[in-house]
């Protein structure tokens, strides 16, 4: 019986890791594989106009960092920042809601937010389980 429980736990952990998410790679951005991700202006936190979004897609060359905060109107969303080929910040970011950082030493606190600059494939996060729960008696 203990082996069955242990096996179920191992499988559950493996499934959890398999569903870990990361910021889009530069390759994904260039191929416009951004399902669920929205580009925002870094200055005013408003969605980018189409021309500006097209410029962002064209210019993205390097992942900088992922940032998460559970405060404000964009709480529980991941922001992914990129640079262009010259190393300049793009003054825009990609965001997706209902995500939280995975517990690891790659994430660190900065001014009330969690950040990860360890590399795109190292900054992992998980989807929040927003399913309603039934009260127990």
Helices and strands as residue ranges (DSSP letters): H 2-18, H 26-30, E 38-41, H 50-59, E 62-69, E 77-83, E 89-97, E 99-101, E 108-110, E 113-116, G 120-122, E 125-127
